[in-house]
Amino acid sequence: MASTPKKTTTTCHHRNTSSSSASAPIPCCDKESMSSVPVASLILPDSASNSTTKGMSTFLRAESSHPLDPLSVAEISVAVAAVRSAGATPEVRDGMRFVEVVLSEPDKNIVALADAYFFLPFQPSLFLRTKGVAVIPSKLPARRARLVVYNKKSNETSIWIVELSEVHAATRGGHHRGKVITSQVVRDVQPSMDAVEYAECEALVKEYSPFREAMKKRGIEDMDLVMVDAWGVGYYSTADAPCRRLAKPLIFCRTESDCPMENGYARPVEGIYVLVDMQNMVVIEFEDRKLVPLPPADPLRNYTPGETRGGIDRSDVKPLQIVQPEGPSFRVSGHYVEWQKWSLRIGFTPREGLVLHSIAYVDGGRGRRPIAHRLSFVEVVVPYGDPNDPHYRKNAFDAGEDGLGKNAHSLKQGCDCLGYIKYFDAHFTNFTGGVETIENCVCLHEEDHGILWKHQDWRTGVAEVRRSRRLTISFICTVANYDYAFYWHFYQDGKIEAEVKLTGILGLGALQPGEFRKYGTIIAPRLYAPFHQHFFVARMAVDCKPGEAFNQVVEVDVVAEEAGKDNVHNNSFYTKETVLRSELQAMRDCNFSSARHWIVRNTRTVNRAGQLTGYKLVPGSNCLPLARSEAKFLRRAAFLKHNLWVTPYTRGEDFPGGEFPEQNPRVGEGLASWPHWFFNCSPAIDVPPNPCQLEAKDIDTKDNGQGKPSPKGLIAKL
């Protein structure tokens, strides 16, 4: 699917938009085990230290970047230069295209070390102690970058890990240095496509003489009116195998070349089949299969304010201002955010967009309680339900095939966000290795959210009310015709809510005069919107303290009591809890008739009523794929077959459809094919007490380097 170019200006105006959202409190209290990397090899005590805090000797060195901070412009440049210089030959180096350069996220013990001793607020309780004495750190290990590199000449995809270090100015002239730690060629995959490739594909098709002849038959000779969106081919047969980098573009046509905000997607060009070799950038197949007249120009196609061509802009809406004369209630230091009792870190990747790290909550006398180690949306799958060409092939993976972060917007105050705003920029590499910056990419602000709690005593007439305020962190991206707005809301009552708004332009199809299709809705003369679904997949790695794994995932259903002596009035119902003890058992579906929800429970902590504490995962509006189970797109999207998956942590198992869904021929890669663990929620023998230690009882099991698996968290489709 083609990406829209980055915009340097934004136009804002009030308009009605339809949206769908998914919201749910996010579960709490799971934590991966400590890394297999020995602590002693990471921490170098300094005998000269003379700084003491409560009996703990520490030697604090200045650290410019927290281990979870996104890569800086300099770090991305260093990583690219290190990989490029490591190329075996000039031909290899010239062929390198940089699909993704991201932070190689460190193990949790490194994060705990950073939060304990190097970054405010200091939290020494987070890190392990030896015989009651805290380990004495001297410095953090060097940060690392992870690069996905596509070689345009060899059609190979490789993954590189580069260690980043800053050499002291007095000795090396202040240069940054990068060292390649590992490199690996990944066979039979295609990485996500890039905006440069989309632009080259469009130019190629528009210059292809048979295509120009086909457009001339449809009355179009001005190629400036033509829009070519390069969609990935998915996988339907061996012809789509990843040995070639392929795209099957969709064609659209505007009516005026001087109107940049005209909705060209309102005039789809159908009947033309194009197959492009994206590696060599050549058209390898072309056919004008069917002459379908272009839909007539619609006077309402232009969505520029004041120029709706027959529409009427709303003029009766008065200005709405959000004023905080004393400033916001949140505090920001770098990428670290504190608000009310919440604290978290802001991250960003080209694939996922906004990533939240180290979410914690100050819980009264219990102090800072970790809630989630990592929250993000890892995939968006959009399967279409029209069997006609080309719509049956439209089953985009908007994160894995395009990148939500790479297609993010530069936000504008008073338009995308209201109130007192804190913005965060995002940096990423372009296809040729240069660094690009999206300014004001992530928006952080407070919102009034109506009433949180109210009660009025009817006897006295006295009322008490508490207003609700929430902290909202968001970003917006455009992938071809669709715009997605992603929000994470944090509330004063400890709730976390995930929300996605869909806006932008529908993906449309053209009809012959008098034609009707039951697989879509007619929205204008000879124009219809094919039925389709949007699946938003969130990965939620839930937490507790470092080195602990005291979690229990429980499914809760409301059950009507059987008729009998316990239900003589036939009105009784109760909740039934089922502990999910294995990955196979924990592939779960929503059941709204039983008000089904899930609780991630900490088995070592109780509330004042003596009940185990936990977070409840409440599914929002939801459904499973409406296509038949034999549908080809489910080869790559087997994870859509269930609403909830609970998995143990294994490094590298980050994306539900695998890291490379583009042209993926492997059935069920990702969640559906990962090894299956059994959760043994009773203390193991000869290990520290751990009621949710995972026990391997199935084939192809993995460990974390210590001979035992590590708990992960939830991957839930909201």
C-alpha positions, 0 to 999 in steps of 0.5 A: 500500500502506498504511503502519502508523502510527508506534509510540511504544512497542515490545514485544520478545520472542523468537520464531522468524521466517523470513527471506530475505537477500541478501549480497554484497561490494560492488565498489570503485574507480569514481568520477564525474568532477569536477563541471562547476561551476568550482572557482574559483566555489566557493572564495574564497581569503582573503588574510588567512589566516595558517594554514599546513599543510605549505606549504598556506595555508588559512583554515578557517571553522567549518562546522556541517554536513558537505555529506552530513549529512541535513537538520536539523529547522531546515533542513527547516522553512526549505525548507518555508517557502521553497517555501510562501512562493513559491506564486503565490496563497493557493490554491496555497499552501494546496494544497501537500502535502510528499511529500519534503524531502531533502538535494540531495546535492552534487557530489563536489568539494564533498565532497572540499573538506569532507573535505580542509579543514573536517572531521576527519580532514583529508585534503588529498590528496583535493582537486585542486592547482593547479601543485602547490599546494592550492587555498585554501578559505575556506568551503563553499557553502550546502547545498541541499534538494530538495522533491517537492511535490504540490498537492492542489487542482491535482493537480500534482507539482513539484520545488523546489531551495532554498538554505539559509543561516544569517544571522548573529544580529547582523544578522538576529536569528539567523533561518535563510533559504531561497532558491528556486533552481529549481522545475519542474512534472513532468507526468503523474506521481503522487508516493508516497502519505502516511500522512495520505492512508492514514488519510483513505482508511480513514476515508472507506471505513469511512463509505461507506454501501454499504461498511457494507452490504457488511460487514453482509452478512459479519456485521460492523457494528463499523467499529472492527474493519475495516482498510482499506489503500490500495494504489496501482493500478499501471498496467494501462490508461488508466483508471489514468493519473496524471491522477487520483490513485487507490487500490484499497484492500484490506480486512481485519477483526479479531475484537476491538477491544480487542486492538491486537496482533491480526493483522487481516491473518489475516482478509482481506475479499474480493469488495468492489471500491473505487476511491478518488480520493485527490486529492478523497478520494471513493469513485468506484467501488464494487461488492460483487462476490462474497460470500466468508465471512470466514475463521474466527477463529484462536486463534493470531492474537494475537501479543502475548507471553503471549497467544498464545491456545493457543500456548506462549511459550518459557520455556527461553531464558536471557538473552543479554547482550552486554557491552563494559565498555570501550565500543565500538571505533567512534568517532562524530563527528556522522554520521561513523563510524570503525571498525577501518580503515573510515570512512563517513558515515550518511545517511537519506532518506524514500524509501530509508531508510539511506544510506551515504556516502564509504565508505573503507578504510585500506590499509596504506601506501597510506593511505585508499582510497575504496571507495564513494561511496554505498550504499543500497537504492533499490527493493523490488518485490513482484509477486504470482503469483495471477491472481485479483482483487484479488491480480493487481494487487498489485505494490507498489513499497515504496520508490517508492510508500510510502517505506522511510524514512518507515515506519521504526521507533524501535528499542529496545535489547535488542530490535532491536539487542544490545550497545553501541548508537549510535543516529541519529535521522531527520527528515522532513516530514509531508504538511502540511509539519511536521517529524517525528522518528523517534528511534533510527531507525538502529542502529550496533553491533558483532557477534561473527561467529565465526571469521575465520581459523584454522589448526592445525599437525598436526605441532606441535598449535599452533593460531592463530585470529582471531575475526571482528568486524563493524560493523553498521548497520541500520534496520527499516521496516513497509509494511502487513503486511510488515516489512523489516530492512536491514543493511549489515555491514563486516568486518575483512577488507575485505568489505562485506555487504548483508542484508535480513530479511523478517518481519511478516505474510504478505499473505493471501487468503480461500477459499470452504469447500472451495476450493483455489487452486494459486497459493498455500499454505493456511496455515489453514482457508479462508486461503491465502498467494498466491505472490509475490516480493520484489526488493530493488534496491541502488544502489552508486556505487563510487569511486576518488580525485576526478577519476579514473575508472580502473575496469573491470568484469569478468565472471568465469565458471568454464569446464571445459576442453575434452577434449584434450591440455590436459585429458587427465584431464578435470578441468581448469577455469579462470576466463574474464574478459570486460570489459564495455565498454558499458551494453548489454553490462553488463545481466547475469544470474546464472549459478550453474552457472558460479559467475559473479561480477563484479569492479570493477577499478582499472586503475592499482593493483596488489597485491603479487603484481602483480595489479590490485586490485578488489572482487568482487561475489558475488550471493546467492540470486537469481532473475528475475521468474517471471511471463511477460514480458508481465506488466503490472507489468513495464512499470514494473519492466523493471529486474527483467529483469536481475540486474546493471546497470552505468551511467555517472553522470548526475545525476537517474538515481537510481532504477531505475524512475524517480522516480515509479513510482506509476501510471506509464504509460511503458514501461521508464522508468528503467534500461531507458530511460536512454541507453546508453554504451560504455566505452572502456578505453584512454587518450583523446587530449588528455585526462588519462590515463583508461583507462575514459573513457566514449565516447558511441556511441549515441543520446540520449547525455548529458554532465556539462556538460563535453562528456564523460560521468561514470562512475557505479557499479553498480546491482545487484539482490542 
